[in-house]
Amino acid sequence: MPKAEREGGDPELHELFERFSAQLVSPGGAAALLGLSRKTIYTLGQRKRIRVYHSSEKDRLSETGAKWTYIPVIDLARYADDVGRPFPEWDRKVVAEAESEDGEPGLTRSDDSPTV
């Protein structure tokens, strides 16, 4: 069987998924996990309560103007803890395992990530 090679795709998106061990969701997914609206998710990003990553490449048809937008699941779990919202236990376990595998204590809110 031939070896898979990545010849295309968005390198910026690939790096983001590598950085967070693919533990990212779209704004719609984040809204569903927290039981909030997408608008509220974007507002939380603007207020720096959660990190929201956008592509540097623009898409005029997108509501944010970005080709893609993703949010780290760990930020959603931390926000849920901060405000006392329920958060799916399975997602919380997966995020905790991903953090322990890389040997780092976890991501911090002081990250200088691009937000809306």
N, CA, C and O atoms as CSV, one atom per row, in Angstrom:
chain,resi,resn,atom,element,x,y,z
A,1,MET,N,N,0.847,-1.171,0.000
A,1,MET,CA,C,0.000,0.000,0.000
A,1,MET,C,C,0.896,1.238,0.000
A,1,MET,O,O,1.864,1.297,0.758
A,2,PRO,N,N,0.587,2.224,-0.837
A,2,PRO,CA,C,1.410,3.427,-0.896
A,2,PRO,C,C,1.312,4.236,0.400
A,2,PRO,O,O,0.282,4.248,1.075
A,3,LYS,N,N,2.394,4.893,0.714
A,3,LYS,CA,C,2.446,5.730,1.908
A,3,LYS,C,C,1.704,7.042,1.636
A,3,LYS,O,O,1.874,7.658,0.585
A,4,ALA,N,N,0.885,7.452,2.594
A,4,ALA,CA,C,0.140,8.705,2.442
A,4,ALA,C,C,1.087,9.882,2.581
A,4,ALA,O,O,1.920,9.928,3.486
A,5,GLU,N,N,0.949,10.808,1.691
A,5,GLU,CA,C,1.751,12.017,1.739
A,5,GLU,C,C,0.829,13.221,1.588
A,5,GLU,O,O,-0.092,13.218,0.772
A,6,ARG,N,N,1.091,14.233,2.376
A,6,ARG,CA,C,0.283,15.443,2.320
A,6,ARG,C,C,0.909,16.383,1.312
A,6,ARG,O,O,1.944,16.996,1.576
A,7,GLU,N,N,0.268,16.494,0.145
A,7,GLU,CA,C,0.791,17.356,-0.904
A,7,GLU,C,C,0.029,18.665,-0.982
A,7,GLU,O,O,0.531,19.637,-1.546
A,8,GLY,N,N,-1.160,18.709,-0.435
A,8,GLY,CA,C,-1.982,19.906,-0.552
A,8,GLY,C,C,-2.577,20.261,0.792
A,8,GLY,O,O,-2.129,19.807,1.845
A,9,GLY,N,N,-3.578,21.069,0.719
A,9,GLY,CA,C,-4.244,21.477,1.942
A,9,GLY,C,C,-3.669,22.766,2.485
A,9,GLY,O,O,-2.716,23.326,1.943
A,10,ASP,N,N,-4.255,23.210,3.537
A,10,ASP,CA,C,-3.881,24.470,4.172
A,10,ASP,C,C,-2.857,24.196,5.275
A,10,ASP,O,O,-3.212,23.606,6.295
A,11,PRO,N,N,-1.601,24.606,5.102
A,11,PRO,CA,C,-0.589,24.335,6.123
A,11,PRO,C,C,-0.911,25.003,7.456
A,11,PRO,O,O,-0.578,24.468,8.514
A,12,GLU,N,N,-1.547,26.150,7.414
A,12,GLU,CA,C,-1.937,26.857,8.642
A,12,GLU,C,C,-2.960,26.025,9.436
A,12,GLU,O,O,-2.870,25.930,10.660
A,13,LEU,N,N,-3.921,25.430,8.738
A,13,LEU,CA,C,-4.922,24.585,9.378
A,13,LEU,C,C,-4.288,23.305,9.909
A,13,LEU,O,O,-4.618,22.848,11.004
A,14,HIS,N,N,-3.375,22.729,9.129
A,14,HIS,CA,C,-2.678,21.518,9.572
A,14,HIS,C,C,-1.903,21.783,10.866
A,14,HIS,O,O,-1.952,20.971,11.789
A,15,GLU,N,N,-1.200,22.894,10.939
A,15,GLU,CA,C,-0.430,23.251,12.141
A,15,GLU,C,C,-1.359,23.430,13.340
A,15,GLU,O,O,-1.027,23.013,14.450
A,16,LEU,N,N,-2.513,24.045,13.123
A,16,LEU,CA,C,-3.470,24.259,14.213
A,16,LEU,C,C,-3.980,22.926,14.755
A,16,LEU,O,O,-4.063,22.736,15.968
A,17,PHE,N,N,-4.321,22.006,13.857
A,17,PHE,CA,C,-4.797,20.701,14.300
A,17,PHE,C,C,-3.690,19.911,14.998
A,17,PHE,O,O,-3.961,19.191,15.958
A,18,GLU,N,N,-2.457,20.036,14.532
A,18,GLU,CA,C,-1.326,19.386,15.200
A,18,GLU,C,C,-1.140,19.959,16.607
A,18,GLU,O,O,-0.939,19.212,17.565
A,19,ARG,N,N,-1.206,21.263,16.722
A,19,ARG,CA,C,-0.987,21.953,17.996
A,19,ARG,C,C,-1.985,21.518,19.062
A,19,ARG,O,O,-1.628,21.382,20.232
A,20,PHE,N,N,-3.240,21.298,18.659
A,20,PHE,CA,C,-4.285,20.951,19.612
A,20,PHE,C,C,-4.701,19.488,19.515
A,20,PHE,O,O,-5.798,19.139,19.950
A,21,SER,N,N,-3.865,18.634,18.964
A,21,SER,CA,C,-4.152,17.202,18.816
A,21,SER,C,C,-5.540,16.971,18.228
A,21,SER,O,O,-6.248,16.050,18.635
A,22,ALA,N,N,-5.921,17.803,17.280
A,22,ALA,CA,C,-7.191,17.723,16.560
A,22,ALA,C,C,-8.403,17.920,17.475
A,22,ALA,O,O,-9.522,17.574,17.097
A,23,GLN,N,N,-8.193,18.466,18.663
A,23,GLN,CA,C,-9.297,18.709,19.594
A,23,GLN,C,C,-9.858,20.111,19.378
A,23,GLN,O,O,-9.751,20.978,20.246
A,24,LEU,N,N,-10.456,20.317,18.207
A,24,LEU,CA,C,-11.019,21.602,17.805
A,24,LEU,C,C,-12.429,21.378,17.279
A,24,LEU,O,O,-12.750,20.310,16.759
A,25,VAL,N,N,-13.263,22.396,17.422
A,25,VAL,CA,C,-14.617,22.332,16.875
A,25,VAL,C,C,-14.940,23.642,16.171
A,25,VAL,O,O,-14.318,24.674,16.424
A,26,SER,N,N,-15.917,23.578,15.288
A,26,SER,CA,C,-16.397,24.772,14.605
A,26,SER,C,C,-17.230,25.600,15.585
A,26,SER,O,O,-17.610,25.092,16.640
A,27,PRO,N,N,-17.519,26.849,15.266
A,27,PRO,CA,C,-18.378,27.645,16.137
A,27,PRO,C,C,-19.752,27.009,16.358
A,27,PRO,O,O,-20.311,27.106,17.450
A,28,GLY,N,N,-20.292,26.363,15.331
A,28,GLY,CA,C,-21.566,25.665,15.498
A,28,GLY,C,C,-21.447,24.489,16.458
A,28,GLY,O,O,-22.335,24.251,17.277
A,29,GLY,N,N,-20.341,23.755,16.349
A,29,GLY,CA,C,-20.091,22.646,17.277
A,29,GLY,C,C,-19.895,23.135,18.696
A,29,GLY,O,O,-20.378,22.513,19.642
A,30,ALA,N,N,-19.184,24.252,18.852
A,30,ALA,CA,C,-18.975,24.838,20.178
A,30,ALA,C,C,-20.305,25.262,20.786
A,30,ALA,O,O,-20.554,25.050,21.973
A,31,ALA,N,N,-21.157,25.866,19.957
A,31,ALA,CA,C,-22.475,26.292,20.429
A,31,ALA,C,C,-23.290,25.090,20.905
A,31,ALA,O,O,-23.951,25.156,21.941
A,32,ALA,N,N,-23.242,24.003,20.155
A,32,ALA,CA,C,-23.984,22.796,20.530
A,32,ALA,C,C,-23.448,22.192,21.826
A,32,ALA,O,O,-24.229,21.762,22.675
A,33,LEU,N,N,-22.129,22.156,21.987
A,33,LEU,CA,C,-21.538,21.581,23.199
A,33,LEU,C,C,-21.897,22.372,24.453
A,33,LEU,O,O,-22.101,21.794,25.521
A,34,LEU,N,N,-21.973,23.691,24.320
A,34,LEU,CA,C,-22.261,24.534,25.483
A,34,LEU,C,C,-23.731,24.911,25.618
A,34,LEU,O,O,-24.132,25.481,26.633
A,35,GLY,N,N,-24.533,24.602,24.613
A,35,GLY,CA,C,-25.939,24.979,24.664
A,35,GLY,C,C,-26.132,26.484,24.507
A,35,GLY,O,O,-27.016,27.071,25.131
A,36,LEU,N,N,-25.305,27.102,23.673
A,36,LEU,CA,C,-25.360,28.540,23.422
A,36,LEU,C,C,-25.573,28.779,21.938
A,36,LEU,O,O,-25.558,27.835,21.148
A,37,SER,N,N,-25.770,30.031,21.554
A,37,SER,CA,C,-25.886,30.360,20.132
A,37,SER,C,C,-24.499,30.589,19.539
A,37,SER,O,O,-23.537,30.835,20.266
A,38,ARG,N,N,-24.407,30.507,18.220
A,38,ARG,CA,C,-23.132,30.809,17.555
A,38,ARG,C,C,-22.718,32.250,17.813
A,38,ARG,O,O,-21.534,32.537,17.986
A,39,LYS,N,N,-23.677,33.146,17.838
A,39,LYS,CA,C,-23.380,34.554,18.113
A,39,LYS,C,C,-22.713,34.703,19.487
A,39,LYS,O,O,-21.756,35.462,19.639
A,40,THR,N,N,-23.220,33.979,20.471
A,40,THR,CA,C,-22.618,34.024,21.807
A,40,THR,C,C,-21.206,33.465,21.783
A,40,THR,O,O,-20.328,33.980,22.474
A,41,ILE,N,N,-20.974,32.423,21.003
A,41,ILE,CA,C,-19.624,31.857,20.882
A,41,ILE,C,C,-18.668,32.911,20.331
A,41,ILE,O,O,-17.567,33.085,20.855
A,42,TYR,N,N,-19.082,33.617,19.273
A,42,TYR,CA,C,-18.232,34.673,18.714
A,42,TYR,C,C,-18.009,35.799,19.724
A,42,TYR,O,O,-16.919,36.368,19.792
A,43,THR,N,N,-19.037,36.117,20.507
A,43,THR,CA,C,-18.904,37.154,21.545
A,43,THR,C,C,-17.895,36.716,22.607
A,43,THR,O,O,-17.087,37.525,23.061
A,44,LEU,N,N,-17.936,35.447,23.006
A,44,LEU,CA,C,-16.961,34.937,23.980
A,44,LEU,C,C,-15.543,35.048,23.424
A,44,LEU,O,O,-14.600,35.328,24.164
A,45,GLY,N,N,-15.399,34.830,22.127
A,45,GLY,CA,C,-14.088,34.990,21.490
A,45,GLY,C,C,-13.640,36.443,21.513
A,45,GLY,O,O,-12.480,36.730,21.809
A,46,GLN,N,N,-14.545,37.355,21.206
A,46,GLN,CA,C,-14.203,38.783,21.213
A,46,GLN,C,C,-13.819,39.254,22.608
A,46,GLN,O,O,-12.967,40.128,22.764
A,47,ARG,N,N,-14.451,38.670,23.619
A,47,ARG,CA,C,-14.156,39.035,25.016
A,47,ARG,C,C,-12.966,38.267,25.572
A,47,ARG,O,O,-12.602,38.424,26.737
A,48,LYS,N,N,-12.363,37.434,24.726
A,48,LYS,CA,C,-11.169,36.645,25.084
A,48,LYS,C,C,-11.442,35.619,26.182
A,48,LYS,O,O,-10.539,35.268,26.942
A,49,ARG,N,N,-12.676,35.139,26.267
A,49,ARG,CA,C,-13.010,34.067,27.207
A,49,ARG,C,C,-12.628,32.720,26.604
A,49,ARG,O,O,-12.301,31.780,27.328
A,50,ILE,N,N,-12.670,32.631,25.267
A,50,ILE,CA,C,-12.218,31.442,24.546
A,50,ILE,C,C,-11.389,31.914,23.365
A,50,ILE,O,O,-11.536,33.042,22.894
A,51,ARG,N,N,-10.511,31.028,22.893
A,51,ARG,CA,C,-9.709,31.359,21.710
A,51,ARG,C,C,-10.465,30.926,20.462
A,51,ARG,O,O,-11.025,29.831,20.404
A,52,VAL,N,N,-10.469,31.797,19.476
A,52,VAL,CA,C,-11.121,31.522,18.196
A,52,VAL,C,C,-10.074,31.740,17.114
A,52,VAL,O,O,-9.537,32.839,16.970
A,53,TYR,N,N,-9.787,30.685,16.353
A,53,TYR,CA,C,-8.773,30.753,15.307
A,53,TYR,C,C,-9.449,30.851,13.942
A,53,TYR,O,O,-10.385,30.109,13.646
A,54,HIS,N,N,-8.968,31.767,13.125
A,54,HIS,CA,C,-9.478,31.969,11.774
A,54,HIS,C,C,-8.348,31.796,10.771
A,54,HIS,O,O,-7.181,32.033,11.081
A,55,SER,N,N,-8.713,31.381,9.568
A,55,SER,CA,C,-7.719,31.305,8.506
A,55,SER,C,C,-7.293,32.710,8.112
A,55,SER,O,O,-8.062,33.664,8.224
A,56,SER,N,N,-6.067,32.817,7.654
A,56,SER,CA,C,-5.616,34.116,7.156
A,56,SER,C,C,-6.153,34.359,5.751
A,56,SER,O,O,-6.244,35.500,5.296
A,57,GLU,N,N,-6.510,33.262,5.065
A,57,GLU,CA,C,-7.101,33.369,3.728
A,57,GLU,C,C,-8.579,33.727,3.874
A,57,GLU,O,O,-9.284,33.139,4.694
A,58,LYS,N,N,-9.037,34.669,3.097
A,58,LYS,CA,C,-10.399,35.173,3.235
A,58,LYS,C,C,-11.364,34.506,2.267
A,58,LYS,O,O,-10.977,34.036,1.196
A,59,ASP,N,N,-12.637,34.476,2.673
A,59,ASP,CA,C,-13.728,33.942,1.874
A,59,ASP,C,C,-14.890,34.916,2.003
A,59,ASP,O,O,-15.459,35.068,3.084
A,60,ARG,N,N,-15.239,35.568,0.920
A,60,ARG,CA,C,-16.256,36.619,0.993
A,60,ARG,C,C,-17.646,36.088,1.323
A,60,ARG,O,O,-18.511,36.867,1.722
A,61,LEU,N,N,-17.885,34.795,1.172
A,61,LEU,CA,C,-19.196,34.221,1.459
A,61,LEU,C,C,-19.376,33.834,2.922
A,61,LEU,O,O,-20.498,33.569,3.354
A,62,SER,N,N,-18.306,33.796,3.682
A,62,SER,CA,C,-18.361,33.410,5.090
A,62,SER,C,C,-18.832,34.577,5.947
A,62,SER,O,O,-18.557,35.736,5.637
A,63,GLU,N,N,-19.547,34.262,7.034
A,63,GLU,CA,C,-20.021,35.340,7.907
A,63,GLU,C,C,-18.876,36.050,8.632
A,63,GLU,O,O,-19.018,37.215,9.003
A,64,THR,N,N,-17.754,35.377,8.837
A,64,THR,CA,C,-16.599,36.016,9.482
A,64,THR,C,C,-15.596,36.524,8.464
A,64,THR,O,O,-14.689,37.282,8.808
A,65,GLY,N,N,-15.751,36.115,7.222
A,65,GLY,CA,C,-14.800,36.499,6.190
A,65,GLY,C,C,-13.622,35.545,6.081
A,65,GLY,O,O,-12.774,35.706,5.203
A,66,ALA,N,N,-13.560,34.556,6.959
A,66,ALA,CA,C,-12.457,33.593,6.961
A,66,ALA,C,C,-12.895,32.305,6.262
A,66,ALA,O,O,-14.079,31.969,6.249
A,67,LYS,N,N,-11.930,31.589,5.683
A,67,LYS,CA,C,-12.234,30.302,5.042
A,67,LYS,C,C,-12.607,29.245,6.077
A,67,LYS,O,O,-13.448,28.387,5.809
A,68,TRP,N,N,-11.988,29.299,7.255
A,68,TRP,CA,C,-12.321,28.363,8.321
A,68,TRP,C,C,-12.166,29.047,9.667
A,68,TRP,O,O,-11.415,30.013,9.812
A,69,THR,N,N,-12.893,28.526,10.650
A,69,THR,CA,C,-12.850,29.030,12.022
A,69,THR,C,C,-12.962,27.831,12.950
A,69,THR,O,O,-13.859,27.003,12.788
A,70,TYR,N,N,-12.053,27.729,13.928
A,70,TYR,CA,C,-12.078,26.627,14.890
A,70,TYR,C,C,-11.789,27.131,16.296
A,70,TYR,O,O,-11.137,28.155,16.495
A,71,ILE,N,N,-12.300,26.370,17.267
A,71,ILE,CA,C,-12.159,26.705,18.681
A,71,ILE,C,C,-11.634,25.470,19.412
A,71,ILE,O,O,-12.155,24.373,19.210
A,72,PRO,N,N,-10.599,25.630,20.269
A,72,PRO,CA,C,-10.102,24.484,21.032
A,72,PRO,C,C,-11.146,23.984,22.038
A,72,PRO,O,O,-11.756,24.780,22.752
A,73,VAL,N,N,-11.344,22.680,22.087
A,73,VAL,CA,C,-12.317,22.091,23.009
A,73,VAL,C,C,-11.918,22.388,24.456
A,73,VAL,O,O,-12.789,22.563,25.308
A,74,ILE,N,N,-10.634,22.445,24.744
A,74,ILE,CA,C,-10.197,22.722,26.114
A,74,ILE,C,C,-10.712,24.078,26.586
A,74,ILE,O,O,-11.045,24.232,27.761
A,75,ASP,N,N,-10.781,25.055,25.699
A,75,ASP,CA,C,-11.305,26.366,26.073
A,75,ASP,C,C,-12.775,26.275,26.437
A,75,ASP,O,O,-13.234,26.951,27.358
A,76,LEU,N,N,-13.515,25.441,25.716
A,76,LEU,CA,C,-14.938,25.270,26.010
A,76,LEU,C,C,-15.137,24.583,27.358
A,76,LEU,O,O,-16.019,24.959,28.130
A,77,ALA,N,N,-14.310,23.569,27.636
A,77,ALA,CA,C,-14.402,22.876,28.926
A,77,ALA,C,C,-14.074,23.831,30.078
A,77,ALA,O,O,-14.745,23.819,31.110
A,78,ARG,N,N,-13.058,24.640,29.900
A,78,ARG,CA,C,-12.691,25.600,30.953
A,78,ARG,C,C,-13.771,26.655,31.145
A,78,ARG,O,O,-14.089,27.025,32.275
A,79,TYR,N,N,-14.335,27.137,30.045
A,79,TYR,CA,C,-15.414,28.116,30.153
A,79,TYR,C,C,-16.609,27.496,30.882
A,79,TYR,O,O,-17.196,28.125,31.762
A,80,ALA,N,N,-16.965,26.271,30.518
A,80,ALA,CA,C,-18.089,25.590,31.165
A,80,ALA,C,C,-17.845,25.469,32.671
A,80,ALA,O,O,-18.757,25.688,33.468
A,81,ASP,N,N,-16.620,25.123,33.059
A,81,ASP,CA,C,-16.283,25.044,34.482
A,81,ASP,C,C,-16.409,26.406,35.155
A,81,ASP,O,O,-16.952,26.514,36.254
A,82,ASP,N,N,-15.904,27.448,34.489
A,82,ASP,CA,C,-15.927,28.800,35.061
A,82,ASP,C,C,-17.337,29.290,35.353
A,82,ASP,O,O,-17.573,29.930,36.378
A,83,VAL,N,N,-18.274,28.994,34.460
A,83,VAL,CA,C,-19.628,29.537,34.605
A,83,VAL,C,C,-20.634,28.503,35.098
A,83,VAL,O,O,-21.813,28.819,35.261
A,84,GLY,N,N,-20.189,27.280,35.336
A,84,GLY,CA,C,-21.083,26.249,35.863
A,84,GLY,C,C,-22.027,25.644,34.843
A,84,GLY,O,O,-23.101,25.158,35.195
A,85,ARG,N,N,-21.625,25.673,33.567
A,85,ARG,CA,C,-22.450,25.057,32.517
A,85,ARG,C,C,-22.082,23.585,32.394
A,85,ARG,O,O,-20.926,23.213,32.601
A,86,PRO,N,N,-23.052,22.750,32.059
A,86,PRO,CA,C,-22.710,21.340,31.831
A,86,PRO,C,C,-21.868,21.211,30.568
A,86,PRO,O,O,-22.029,21.968,29.611
A,87,PHE,N,N,-20.972,20.240,30.591
A,87,PHE,CA,C,-20.127,19.981,29.433
A,87,PHE,C,C,-19.975,18.473,29.314
A,87,PHE,O,O,-19.744,17.801,30.319
A,88,PRO,N,N,-20.100,17.922,28.108
A,88,PRO,CA,C,-20.050,16.465,27.953
A,88,PRO,C,C,-18.795,15.847,28.568
A,88,PRO,O,O,-17.675,16.254,28.261
A,89,GLU,N,N,-18.996,14.870,29.430
A,89,GLU,CA,C,-17.883,14.229,30.142
A,89,GLU,C,C,-16.914,13.545,29.188
A,89,GLU,O,O,-15.707,13.559,29.430
A,90,TRP,N,N,-17.414,12.946,28.106
A,90,TRP,CA,C,-16.535,12.279,27.143
A,90,TRP,C,C,-15.545,13.270,26.557
A,90,TRP,O,O,-14.355,12.968,26.466
A,91,ASP,N,N,-16.011,14.450,26.155
A,91,ASP,CA,C,-15.129,15.460,25.578
A,91,ASP,C,C,-14.099,15.923,26.593
A,91,ASP,O,O,-12.938,16.142,26.250
A,92,ARG,N,N,-14.514,16.072,27.824
A,92,ARG,CA,C,-13.607,16.497,28.887
A,92,ARG,C,C,-12.494,15.467,29.078
A,92,ARG,O,O,-11.334,15.833,29.269
A,93,LYS,N,N,-12.848,14.174,29.025
A,93,LYS,CA,C,-11.862,13.099,29.197
A,93,LYS,C,C,-10.869,13.083,28.042
A,93,LYS,O,O,-9.668,12.935,28.265
A,94,VAL,N,N,-11.351,13.231,26.816
A,94,VAL,CA,C,-10.476,13.231,25.638
A,94,VAL,C,C,-9.485,14.386,25.712
A,94,VAL,O,O,-8.304,14.207,25.410
A,95,VAL,N,N,-9.947,15.558,26.106
A,95,VAL,CA,C,-9.080,16.728,26.208
A,95,VAL,C,C,-8.023,16.507,27.289
A,95,VAL,O,O,-6.853,16.834,27.090
A,96,ALA,N,N,-8.427,15.958,28.420
A,96,ALA,CA,C,-7.476,15.704,29.509
A,96,ALA,C,C,-6.406,14.704,29.078
A,96,ALA,O,O,-5.232,14.871,29.407
A,97,GLU,N,N,-6.803,13.671,28.347
A,97,GLU,CA,C,-5.835,12.682,27.864
A,97,GLU,C,C,-4.862,13.303,26.874
A,97,GLU,O,O,-3.668,13.008,26.911
A,98,ALA,N,N,-5.355,14.152,25.997
A,98,ALA,CA,C,-4.492,14.804,25.004
A,98,ALA,C,C,-3.473,15.694,25.697
A,98,ALA,O,O,-2.318,15.750,25.274
A,99,GLU,N,N,-3.876,16.385,26.747
A,99,GLU,CA,C,-2.948,17.241,27.482
A,99,GLU,C,C,-1.878,16.418,28.176
A,99,GLU,O,O,-0.709,16.804,28.180
A,100,SER,N,N,-2.261,15.278,28.769
A,100,SER,CA,C,-1.289,14.482,29.506
A,100,SER,C,C,-0.309,13.765,28.577
A,100,SER,O,O,0.817,13.484,28.986
A,101,GLU,N,N,-0.703,13.462,27.347
A,101,GLU,CA,C,0.182,12.785,26.402
A,101,GLU,C,C,1.372,13.629,25.990
A,101,GLU,O,O,2.468,13.103,25.797
A,102,ASP,N,N,1.170,14.934,25.852
A,102,ASP,CA,C,2.280,15.766,25.393
A,102,ASP,C,C,3.173,16.230,26.536
A,102,ASP,O,O,4.168,16.919,26.310
A,103,GLY,N,N,2.819,15.849,27.776
A,103,GLY,CA,C,3.668,16.169,28.912
A,103,GLY,C,C,3.575,17.611,29.382
A,103,GLY,O,O,4.290,18.010,30.301
A,104,GLU,N,N,2.708,18.392,28.766
A,104,GLU,CA,C,2.549,19.773,29.190
A,104,GLU,C,C,1.381,19.856,30.155
A,104,GLU,O,O,0.443,19.066,30.050
A,105,PRO,N,N,1.415,20.787,31.085
A,105,PRO,CA,C,0.337,20.899,32.054
A,105,PRO,C,C,-0.965,21.381,31.444
A,105,PRO,O,O,-1.996,21.356,32.116
A,106,GLY,N,N,-0.951,21.809,30.225
A,106,GLY,CA,C,-2.168,22.292,29.583
A,106,GLY,C,C,-1.941,23.642,28.949
A,106,GLY,O,O,-0.909,24.281,29.156
A,107,LEU,N,N,-2.902,24.059,28.187
A,107,LEU,CA,C,-2.805,25.334,27.501
A,107,LEU,C,C,-3.261,26.439,28.438
A,107,LEU,O,O,-4.104,26.220,29.307
A,108,THR,N,N,-2.706,27.611,28.259
A,108,THR,CA,C,-3.073,28.717,29.133
A,108,THR,C,C,-3.874,29.751,28.367
A,108,THR,O,O,-3.869,29.777,27.136
A,109,ARG,N,N,-4.556,30.593,29.105
A,109,ARG,CA,C,-5.347,31.643,28.486
A,109,ARG,C,C,-4.470,32.785,28.011
A,109,ARG,O,O,-4.959,33.682,27.324
A,110,SER,N,N,-3.204,32.783,28.350
A,110,SER,CA,C,-2.324,33.875,27.972
A,110,SER,C,C,-1.795,33.736,26.549
A,110,SER,O,O,-0.975,34.539,26.103
A,111,ASP,N,N,-2.264,32.722,25.843
A,111,ASP,CA,C,-1.832,32.495,24.474
A,111,ASP,C,C,-2.222,33.691,23.592
A,111,ASP,O,O,-3.340,34.193,23.702
A,112,ASP,N,N,-1.337,34.140,22.740
A,112,ASP,CA,C,-1.618,35.271,21.857
A,112,ASP,C,C,-2.200,34.791,20.550
A,112,ASP,O,O,-1.573,34.919,19.498
A,113,SER,N,N,-3.398,34.238,20.611
A,113,SER,CA,C,-4.041,33.670,19.446
A,113,SER,C,C,-4.943,34.681,18.769
A,113,SER,O,O,-5.503,35.559,19.425
A,114,PRO,N,N,-5.089,34.560,17.446
A,114,PRO,CA,C,-5.973,35.479,16.750
A,114,PRO,C,C,-7.428,35.196,17.109
A,114,PRO,O,O,-7.848,34.039,17.148
A,115,THR,N,N,-8.189,36.243,17.369
A,115,THR,CA,C,-9.616,36.097,17.628
A,115,THR,C,C,-10.372,37.062,16.746
A,115,THR,O,O,-9.790,37.938,16.107
A,116,VAL,N,N,-11.659,36.889,16.724
A,116,VAL,CA,C,-12.532,37.741,15.906
A,116,VAL,C,C,-12.417,39.169,16.375
A,116,VAL,O,O,-13.070,40.054,15.821
